[in-house]
Amino acid sequence: MSAETDREPCAAKRGPLPIGRAELDSESGPDGGHTGSSATQPEESLPPLTDLNGRKTAALEQELARLRRENLLRTRRVMDGPQGVRPVVNGRRLLSFCSNDYLGLAAHPAVVDALHDGVERYGVGSGSAHLVSGHSEAHQRLERDLADFTGRERALLFSTGYMANVGVISALCSRGEHLFADRLNHASLNDGAKLAGAKLRRYPHCDVDALERMLGANGATLIATDGVFSMDGDLAPLPELARVARESGAWLLADDAHGLGVIGNGGRGSLDVLGLDDREVPILVGTLGKAFGTFGAFVAGSSSLIETLIQRARSYIYTTALPPAVAHATSAALALSIRESWRRDHLRSLIGRFRRGAAALGLPLIESHTPIQPLLAGDSLLALEWSQFLESQGVLVTAIRPPTVPKGSARLRITLSAEHQRDDIDHLLSLLARLPRRQHASMRSKENA
Ligand SMILES: Cc1ncc(COP(=O)(O)O)c(C=O)c1O
């Protein structure tokens, strides 16, 4: 969303918290117990299975039963046909508000054509790791495109965003060093600290004062933050974090998985919105499976940073390169995303329409001006009940529950796409107005996220 969408990042120090957000200070070393696959790694984690008992299968079943009982069991839906706002789910066409395909490029004909063309040229598999014989001309070109797009010397492709974060953190932090991370960061940023054996210290969400207090005499090797927070949709206070990083001599890493392509001029993300450059935020992580509609991820930065990652990032070195045809298609998607600014403009107008409508209904939205518009339920069962009600009406919005979000902050993570029309938003609002407000204990839980 171009200049007119510029937003204040979340207040560096907050007043009262929105409903149900666990924002406790915490410290967790490499063995500190924040395990699991959660997106934001709240303090609540899955118990180690070895604690259950020696009978392994029984132990697994016992734990699964607990998750089911507590409405925390996650299940998958089977999608048929291309990604889009009207997918076929379990044989039924639904109106979807829960994909990260923010610009509607995942099944765009030009991107599909580019993938076909890439397969013709390069075949399917890359055959090996980048450092062996898997690095093709298509990867090289996409890295150049991404460096140009982000205004940095170089970019390095990773197979996923998870691997990019784990790779960059484990390459730059050593055992015992301190990594400071926003409490609502994506799980992969925390997992990188574990791989490195670094000490992970999580500061309350967007609370720069608390970060400074925690930094104290310790010093930090790296401060890591989401640019746009994946489950809340708000922006990190990057200018303040850049100041703290400069003063403490730490690297600053921004993972802008949900900002790039979506906000800022030409979709240049949170840093563009906040007027920051590579001196202030030297490490920029982006993903390609969200707004750009394809797959993969990258780190952009100085030549020396990228060369270091090539030498040291284990999740770069010890894995097969992503298929070159995907890189080829991503170059086309990136160009399309920059060129077709109407997608960001349209998205911005849909976000405004949704927020105005939700405010009129008195719905508990989080302060977010990105396509991520979470509706807090608090309780997991209530979030499931909301999701099931919407699905019964033909609308797909998955319930997001702990441990993906902190305990007590289960929600519908509503996401908007440039493929939505105004009528779709109005239809969603008309259903949200009818959401069950109370939890019915008798309701049979049918887990879905
Ligand atoms: C902020 C953030 N970083 C990284 C990732 C991981 O990216 P990928 O899905 O490419 O592994 C995600 C989501 O998946 C995310 O939300």
The ligand as a Tripos MOL2 file, in Angstrom:
@<TRIPOS>MOLECULE
LIG
   16    16     1     0     0
SMALL
NO_CHARGES

@<TRIPOS>ATOM
      1 C1          6.6890  -13.8250   10.3410 C.3       1 LIG1
      2 C2          6.9270  -15.1310    9.6710 C.ar      1 LIG1
      3 N1          8.1770  -15.5290    9.4090 N.ar      1 LIG1
      4 C3          8.4480  -16.6940    8.8300 C.ar      1 LIG1
      5 C4          7.4370  -17.5420    8.4510 C.ar      1 LIG1
      6 C5          7.7940  -18.8510    7.8280 C.3       1 LIG1
      7 O1          7.7590  -18.7430    6.4470 O.3       1 LIG1
      8 P1          7.5990  -20.0590    5.5640 P.3       1 LIG1
      9 O2          6.1620  -20.4020    5.5950 O.co2     1 LIG1
     10 O3          8.1130  -19.6570    4.2210 O.co2     1 LIG1
     11 O4          8.4400  -21.0950    6.2250 O.co2     1 LIG1
     12 C6          6.1090  -17.1750    8.6680 C.ar      1 LIG1
     13 C7          4.9510  -17.9960    8.2850 C.2       1 LIG1
     14 O5          4.8760  -19.0150    7.8050 O.2       1 LIG1
     15 C8          5.8410  -15.9520    9.3000 C.ar      1 LIG1
     16 O6          4.5930  -15.5880    9.5710 O.3       1 LIG1
@<TRIPOS>BOND
     1     1     2 1
     2     2     3 ar
     3     2    15 ar
     4     3     4 ar
     5     4     5 ar
     6     5     6 1
     7     5    12 ar
     8     6     7 1
     9     7     8 1
    10     8     9 2
    11     8    10 1
    12     8    11 1
    13    12    13 1
    14    12    15 ar
    15    13    14 2
    16    15    16 1
@<TRIPOS>SUBSTRUCTURE
     1 LIG1         1 GROUP 0 **** ****
